[in-house]
Amino acid sequence: MKAVICREFGPRSDLRIEEVAAPVPGKGQVTVRVEACGINFFDGLVVEGKYQTRPDRPFSPGSEVAGVIEAVGADVEGLAPGMRVLAFAGFGGYAEVTLVEADRVYPIPQSMNAVEAAAFLITYATSHHALSDRAAIKPGETLLVLGAAGGVGLTAIELGKLMGARVIAAASTDEKLALCKQYGADETINYSTEDLRQRVKSLTGERGVDVVYDPVGGAHAEAAVRSLALNGRYLVIGFAAGDIPKIALNLLLLKQSSLIGVFWGAFARTNPEHNARNMAQLFAWFADGKLKPHISASYPLDQYDEALDLVMERGAKGKVVLTMNNTMTGVAA
């Protein structure tokens, strides 16, 4: 089978497509013939050796796959060859076939195609876990989403609205903010041209926001912390800006606010039943037409380098997806 292979941690340009043996499922595992694979910012970090998890080499990047179960190992229940699924592979998704632990495989709704499924898992599951389990956001509260036009940002807008929050979307261009409005944002902030803290004060009557959702880190983090209301919660999702901010803890003390880490992958591994309930809710919302993954571009496997560069250079709005054939490829409007 064909797979994108990383043999040593280093520049993304060192990745190569190779012919390798297809995996065989062991106990508690399944193999999935991949039809599409979502691309995430941490894919590039893993290849460069900059992520908190370092897989054994050689490996193929790619965590979220969609396709058809090809084979099941021993002691696997509820899954069978031929089922349409999405899965959290951890690694191995940039390939024609991948190996996945059975408890990380989810049958998908009939109305969900493979490209939608590959764009669904990590973004929606992360945002649901963050807003519901970690922040316990309540109807009527105000949510500020940084990097709001990115993959997780748009899902945070959608889910925040479904959970009854007023959503303020912050992004770097008016074009990105227009997309955020389409996904339900009540207000927007262009933090390239506007002062984030002053704009939040204006929009909230100087009260501040109840929850900050931050997948970006970097220069705007301190202003966002200062924009929290009394008893506010700051969700640390990731560091797409490349810089991990340092926050003065007295800012949390003064407003009795909380700094909350969000790591959906670890949560899903240690709380499989809770995670399954979350996924069931997300699938139900999708089937009801309440969630719609925004796929800005899809590429065939042999253009993985262009696709990954688009994500790593922060040029994507919503999700970018690899497909294992030449259908459904190209940049969306």
C-alpha positions as CSV (number, residue, x, y, z in Angstrom):
1,M,0.0,0.0,0.0
2,K,1.0,3.7,-0.4
3,A,1.8,5.7,2.7
4,V,3.5,9.0,3.6
5,I,6.4,8.0,5.7
6,C,8.5,9.9,8.3
7,R,11.8,8.1,9.0
8,E,13.4,10.8,11.2
9,F,12.1,13.9,13.0
10,G,12.9,16.9,10.9
11,P,11.7,19.2,8.2
12,R,8.3,18.3,6.6
13,S,10.1,18.3,3.2
14,D,11.8,15.0,4.2
15,L,8.5,13.2,4.1
16,R,8.1,10.7,1.2
17,I,5.4,8.5,-0.2
18,E,6.5,4.8,0.0
19,E,5.2,1.4,-0.8
20,V,4.9,-0.4,2.6
21,A,3.2,-3.6,3.9
22,A,-0.4,-3.2,4.9
23,P,-1.0,-3.6,8.7
24,V,-2.8,-6.6,10.1
25,P,-5.1,-6.2,13.1
26,G,-4.2,-7.8,16.4
27,K,-6.4,-8.3,19.5
28,G,-8.8,-5.4,20.0
29,Q,-7.8,-3.7,16.7
30,V,-9.3,-3.1,13.3
31,T,-7.8,-2.0,10.0
32,V,-9.6,0.7,8.0
33,R,-9.3,1.2,4.3
34,V,-8.9,5.0,4.3
35,E,-11.0,7.1,2.1
36,A,-10.1,10.4,3.6
37,C,-7.9,11.8,6.4
38,G,-8.2,15.1,8.2
39,I,-5.1,17.2,8.4
40,N,-4.3,18.9,11.8
41,F,-1.7,21.4,12.9
42,F,-0.1,18.9,15.2
43,D,0.6,16.5,12.3
44,G,3.4,18.9,11.2
45,L,4.6,19.3,14.8
46,V,4.9,15.5,15.2
47,V,6.9,15.2,12.0
48,E,9.3,18.0,13.2
49,G,9.7,16.4,16.6
50,K,8.0,19.4,18.3
51,Y,4.9,17.6,19.7
52,Q,4.5,16.3,23.2
53,T,4.0,12.8,21.8
54,R,6.9,11.2,19.8
55,P,5.9,8.0,17.9
56,D,8.3,5.2,17.1
57,R,9.9,5.7,13.7
58,P,9.2,5.1,10.9
59,F,5.6,6.3,11.0
60,S,2.9,7.9,9.0
61,P,1.3,11.1,10.3
62,G,-2.4,11.6,10.4
63,S,-4.8,11.0,13.3
64,E,-8.4,11.2,12.0
65,V,-9.5,8.9,9.3
66,A,-12.7,7.9,7.6
67,G,-13.3,4.9,5.5
68,V,-14.5,1.3,5.6
69,I,-13.4,-1.4,8.0
70,E,-11.3,-4.0,6.2
71,A,-10.6,-6.5,8.9
72,V,-11.1,-7.0,12.7
73,G,-8.9,-8.7,15.2
74,A,-9.8,-10.9,18.1
75,D,-12.1,-9.7,20.8
76,V,-13.6,-6.9,18.8
77,E,-17.4,-6.5,19.3
78,G,-19.9,-4.3,17.5
79,L,-17.6,-3.7,14.5
80,A,-17.4,-5.7,11.3
81,P,-15.8,-5.5,7.8
82,G,-17.6,-3.3,5.5
83,M,-18.8,-0.8,8.1
84,R,-18.4,2.9,7.3
85,V,-16.5,4.5,10.2
86,L,-14.4,7.4,11.4
87,A,-11.5,6.7,13.7
88,F,-8.9,8.3,15.9
89,A,-5.8,6.6,14.7
90,G,-3.2,8.6,16.6
91,F,-0.8,8.1,13.8
92,G,-0.9,6.3,10.4
93,G,-3.7,8.2,8.6
94,Y,-1.8,9.4,5.6
95,A,-2.0,6.0,4.1
96,E,-4.3,3.7,2.1
97,V,-4.9,1.4,5.1
98,T,-4.4,2.2,8.8
99,L,-4.5,0.2,12.1
100,V,-6.7,1.5,14.9
101,E,-7.7,0.4,18.4
102,A,-11.3,-0.7,18.2
103,D,-12.5,1.6,21.0
104,R,-11.4,4.6,18.9
105,V,-13.6,3.6,16.0
106,Y,-17.1,5.1,15.5
107,P,-19.7,4.1,12.9
108,I,-20.9,7.2,11.1
109,P,-24.4,8.4,10.2
110,Q,-25.7,7.4,6.8
111,S,-25.9,11.0,5.8
112,M,-22.2,11.7,6.5
113,N,-19.7,11.2,3.6
114,A,-16.0,10.3,4.1
115,V,-14.7,13.8,3.6
116,E,-17.1,15.2,6.2
117,A,-16.2,12.4,8.6
118,A,-12.5,13.0,8.2
119,A,-13.1,16.7,9.1
120,F,-15.4,15.9,12.0
121,L,-13.7,14.0,14.8
122,I,-10.9,16.0,16.4
123,T,-12.4,19.4,15.9
124,Y,-15.9,18.7,17.1
125,A,-14.9,16.3,19.9
126,T,-12.3,18.8,21.2
127,S,-14.7,21.7,21.3
128,H,-17.5,19.6,22.8
129,H,-15.2,18.3,25.6
130,A,-13.8,21.8,26.1
131,L,-17.1,23.7,26.3
132,S,-19.3,21.0,28.0
133,D,-16.9,19.0,30.2
134,R,-14.2,21.5,31.1
135,A,-15.9,24.9,31.0
136,A,-19.4,23.7,31.8
137,I,-20.7,26.6,29.7
138,K,-24.2,27.8,30.5
139,P,-27.0,29.3,28.4
140,G,-26.6,33.1,28.4
141,E,-22.9,33.1,29.1
142,T,-20.5,34.9,26.7
143,L,-17.8,32.9,24.8
144,L,-14.8,34.5,23.1
145,V,-13.2,32.2,20.4
146,L,-9.7,33.1,19.3
147,G,-8.5,31.8,15.9
148,A,-12.2,31.5,15.2
149,A,-12.0,30.7,11.5
150,G,-9.7,27.6,12.0
151,G,-10.8,24.0,12.2
152,V,-11.5,23.9,16.0
153,G,-12.5,27.6,16.1
154,L,-15.5,27.2,13.8
155,T,-16.7,24.2,15.7
156,A,-16.4,26.1,19.0
157,I,-18.7,28.8,17.4
158,E,-21.3,26.2,16.3
159,L,-21.3,24.3,19.6
160,G,-21.2,27.4,21.7
161,K,-24.4,28.6,20.0
162,L,-26.0,25.2,20.4
163,M,-25.2,25.3,24.1
164,G,-26.9,28.7,24.4
165,A,-23.9,31.0,24.6
166,R,-23.4,34.4,23.1
167,V,-20.3,34.0,20.8
168,I,-17.7,36.6,20.0
169,A,-15.4,35.4,17.2
170,A,-11.8,36.8,16.9
171,A,-9.7,36.3,13.8
172,S,-7.0,38.1,11.8
173,T,-8.9,39.1,8.6
174,D,-12.4,40.4,7.7
175,E,-12.7,37.5,5.2
176,K,-12.2,35.0,8.1
177,L,-14.7,36.9,10.3
178,A,-17.3,36.8,7.5
179,L,-17.1,33.0,7.6
180,C,-17.4,33.1,11.4
181,K,-20.7,35.0,11.0
182,Q,-21.9,32.3,8.7
183,Y,-21.3,29.8,11.4
184,G,-23.3,31.7,14.0
185,A,-21.0,34.2,15.6
186,D,-23.0,37.1,17.2
187,E,-20.1,39.6,17.2
188,T,-16.6,39.7,15.7
189,I,-13.2,41.2,16.4
190,N,-10.4,41.6,13.9
191,Y,-7.4,41.5,16.2
192,S,-5.1,42.6,13.4
193,T,-6.8,46.0,13.3
194,E,-8.6,46.3,16.6
195,D,-7.5,46.2,20.2
196,L,-8.8,42.9,21.5
197,R,-9.3,43.9,25.1
198,Q,-10.9,47.3,24.3
199,R,-13.3,45.7,21.8
200,V,-14.3,43.0,24.3
201,K,-15.0,45.7,26.9
202,S,-17.2,47.5,24.3
203,L,-19.1,44.4,23.4
204,T,-19.7,43.3,27.0
205,G,-20.4,46.6,28.7
206,E,-17.0,46.2,30.4
207,R,-18.1,43.0,32.1
208,G,-15.8,40.7,30.2
209,V,-16.4,37.2,28.8
210,D,-17.3,34.1,30.8
211,V,-15.2,31.7,28.7
212,V,-12.2,32.1,26.4
213,Y,-11.5,29.3,23.9
214,D,-7.9,29.6,22.8
215,P,-6.3,27.3,20.2
216,V,-3.7,29.9,19.2
217,G,-1.6,31.1,22.2
218,G,0.9,33.8,21.3
219,A,0.5,37.5,21.6
220,H,-3.2,37.8,22.2
221,A,-3.4,35.4,25.2
222,E,-2.7,38.0,27.9
223,A,-5.3,40.4,26.5
224,A,-7.8,37.6,26.4
225,V,-7.0,36.6,30.1
226,R,-7.5,40.2,31.1
227,S,-10.9,40.2,29.2
228,L,-12.3,37.5,31.5
229,A,-15.3,38.3,33.7
230,L,-15.5,37.4,37.4
231,N,-15.3,33.6,37.7
232,G,-14.3,33.3,34.0
233,R,-12.7,30.2,32.5
234,Y,-9.8,30.3,30.0
235,L,-9.6,27.1,27.9
236,V,-6.1,26.2,26.7
237,I,-6.6,24.3,23.5
238,G,-3.3,24.6,21.7
239,F,-0.6,26.9,20.4
240,A,-1.0,27.4,16.6
241,A,0.9,30.7,16.8
242,G,4.0,28.8,17.8
243,D,4.6,30.7,21.0
244,I,3.5,29.3,24.4
245,P,2.4,32.4,26.4
246,K,3.4,33.1,29.9
247,I,0.6,34.4,32.1
248,A,1.0,36.3,35.3
249,L,-1.0,34.3,37.9
250,N,-2.2,37.4,39.7
251,L,-4.5,38.0,36.7
252,L,-6.4,34.9,37.7
253,L,-6.5,35.7,41.3
254,L,-8.0,39.1,40.9
255,K,-11.0,37.9,39.0
256,Q,-11.2,34.5,40.7
257,S,-10.9,33.0,37.2
258,S,-9.6,29.6,36.1
259,L,-7.0,28.5,33.6
260,I,-8.2,25.1,32.2
261,G,-6.2,22.7,30.0
262,V,-8.0,20.7,27.3
263,F,-6.5,17.5,25.8
264,W,-9.3,15.6,24.1
265,G,-7.1,12.7,23.1
266,A,-6.1,11.9,26.7
267,F,-9.7,12.3,27.9
268,A,-11.0,9.9,25.2
269,R,-8.5,7.3,26.1
270,T,-9.2,7.4,29.8
271,N,-12.9,8.0,29.7
272,P,-14.2,5.9,26.7
273,E,-17.8,5.7,27.9
274,H,-18.1,9.4,28.5
275,N,-16.4,10.1,25.2
276,A,-18.8,7.7,23.5
277,R,-21.8,9.7,24.9
278,N,-20.3,12.9,23.6
279,M,-19.8,11.4,20.2
280,A,-23.4,10.2,20.1
281,Q,-24.6,13.7,20.8
282,L,-22.4,15.1,18.1
283,F,-23.6,12.6,15.5
284,A,-27.2,13.3,16.5
285,W,-26.6,17.0,15.9
286,F,-25.0,16.3,12.6
287,A,-27.9,14.1,11.5
288,D,-30.3,16.8,12.5
289,G,-28.5,19.3,10.3
290,K,-27.2,21.4,13.2
291,L,-23.5,20.8,12.5
292,K,-21.7,21.3,9.2
293,P,-17.9,20.8,8.9
294,H,-16.3,23.5,6.8
295,I,-13.9,21.9,4.4
296,S,-11.8,24.6,2.8
297,A,-9.8,22.3,0.6
298,S,-9.2,18.6,-0.2
299,Y,-6.2,17.0,-1.9
300,P,-5.2,13.6,-3.2
301,L,-2.6,11.6,-1.2
302,D,0.2,12.5,-3.6
303,Q,-0.3,16.2,-2.8
304,Y,0.0,15.7,1.0
305,D,2.8,18.2,1.1
306,E,0.7,21.1,-0.3
307,A,-2.1,20.2,2.0
308,L,0.1,20.0,5.1
309,D,1.8,23.3,4.2
310,L,-1.5,25.0,3.9
311,V,-2.4,24.0,7.5
312,M,1.0,24.7,9.0
313,E,1.2,28.1,7.4
314,R,-2.2,29.0,8.8
315,G,-3.8,29.5,5.4
316,A,-6.8,27.2,5.9
317,K,-10.3,28.2,7.0
318,G,-12.0,25.3,8.6
319,K,-10.5,21.9,7.7
320,V,-8.2,20.5,5.0
321,V,-8.6,16.8,4.1
322,L,-6.5,14.2,2.2
323,T,-8.4,11.8,-0.1
324,M,-7.1,8.5,-1.3
325,N,-8.3,9.1,-4.8
326,N,-8.8,12.1,-7.1
327,T,-12.4,12.7,-6.3
328,M,-13.7,15.6,-4.3
329,T,-10.4,17.5,-4.5
330,G,-9.7,21.2,-4.9
331,V,-10.2,24.4,-2.9
332,A,-13.7,25.3,-1.8
333,A,-15.1,28.7,-2.4
